[in-house]
Amino acid sequence: MSFKDKVVIVTGASSGIGAAIAMSFAEQGASVVLVGRNQAKLDGVTSKCIKNGTKPLAINADVTAEADVKRIIDKTVQTFGQIDILVNNAGIASTVSFGRDETMKEFDRIMAVNFRAVVHLTQLATPHLIKTKGNIVNISSVASLRNFDKAWIYCSTKAALDHFSRSMASELAKKGVRVNTVNPGPVKTDIIVNMGLTDTDFYWDLMKGATALNRISDPSEIADVVLFLASEKAKGVTGSTWVADNGTLVK
Ligand SMILES: NC(=O)c1ccc[n+]([C@@H]2O[C@H](COP(=O)([O-])OP(=O)(O)OC[C@H]3O[C@@H](n4cnc5c(N)ncnc54)[C@H](OP(=O)(O)O)[C@@H]3O)[C@@H](O)[C@H]2O)c1
């Protein structure tokens, strides 16, 4: 599956699933744009991409800042001349319950990263994707398809993301642009640490136990699905919600 001559933007490429996606595209010859805020982690992923494939462009940017989103698109086009694939992967989670003092603040914070930023990036990238007949892969979650205790904000943002993706798939199909989501179950990344939780083993065990296959995925498994959906092999796939959840939904 070669992505030579393809330009791919991956948000949240400094960690976990996004880092694996970026490295897989680099291995397949793509010009990859890494987006994240943690410079040390971005530098680490840059080195791995260079070692295994192509030299990426790393952009230190916050996807919730309007000027940063514009800079991501402008810098990509200035550097590589085009955009073929947009992977909206940056995401955060939280366990704030309904009805607490901090609920609405937390709702805005998660919504800004998981949904508003995707809409904004899609809006600015679309003219370039139409030119290349490119495609978008949005990293959603199995949490868009069922509720999880205390994760209603996260679940709601991912459900919104799924529906937006279907709407865009319909709207952009006539322009030759495909849009799909990948909806993982548990994947071993820094997501729990980044939620500010300390008892990480407890949460991974909980999530593992909620899967039919009794396992947690490696980020590379999600990258494999993303590369398939972004490739010519998936030329007939648009508007799909591609679940890779170790059987969470069937348990
Ligand atoms: N791990 C799982 O079990 C799981 C399951 C289903 C879905 N997902 C989804 O997979 C995606 C990746 O999550 P992960 O598990 O790989 O988590 P992670 O290791 O915590 O990585 C999250 C990434 O998002 C980036 N990010 C967060 N806020 C950002 C912002 N404002 N601007 C720019 N980048 C931002 C982070 O970059 P910086 O820290 O450098 O800013 C980091 O690269 C998320 O959308 C998540 O909802 C994960």
The ligand as a Gaussian input file, in Angstrom:
#p B3LYP/6-31G(d) Opt

LIG

0 1
 N       -6.748000       4.811000      23.526000
 C       -7.989000       4.378000      23.435000
 O       -8.379000       3.408000      24.133000
 C       -8.948000       5.003000      22.460000
 C      -10.147000       4.337000      22.167000
 C      -11.043000       4.883000      21.264000
 C      -10.736000       6.080000      20.642000
 N       -9.574000       6.724000      20.935000
 C       -9.320000       8.001000      20.245000
 O       -8.064000       7.956000      19.608000
 C       -7.539000       9.272000      19.485000
 C       -6.099000       9.289000      19.964000
 O       -6.078000       8.995000      21.349000
 P       -4.875000       8.219000      22.063000
 O       -5.470000       7.062000      22.742000
 O       -3.741000       8.022000      21.133000
 O       -4.535000       9.294000      23.217000
 P       -3.196000      10.039000      23.653000
 O       -2.058000       9.106000      23.708000
 O       -3.587000      10.788000      24.873000
 O       -2.962000      11.061000      22.448000
 C       -3.814000      12.148000      22.226000
 C       -3.210000      13.036000      21.153000
 O       -4.086000      14.157000      20.942000
 C       -3.304000      15.329000      20.955000
 N       -4.062000      16.496000      21.396000
 C       -4.913000      16.585000      22.452000
 N       -5.379000      17.835000      22.549000
 C       -4.828000      18.552000      21.527000
 C       -4.931000      19.893000      21.099000
 N       -5.713000      20.782000      21.745000
 N       -4.239000      20.281000      20.010000
 C       -3.438000      19.401000      19.359000
 N       -3.303000      18.110000      19.708000
 C       -4.000000      17.694000      20.788000
 C       -2.138000      15.030000      21.888000
 O       -1.040000      15.848000      21.544000
 P       -0.259000      16.842000      22.538000
 O       -0.345000      16.277000      23.904000
 O        1.117000      16.882000      21.953000
 O       -0.977000      18.129000      22.373000
 C       -1.855000      13.568000      21.541000
 O       -0.998000      13.492000      20.436000
 C       -8.465000      10.184000      20.288000
 O       -9.355000      10.845000      19.419000
 C       -9.223000       9.212000      21.168000
 O      -10.505000       9.693000      21.529000
 C       -8.674000       6.218000      21.826000

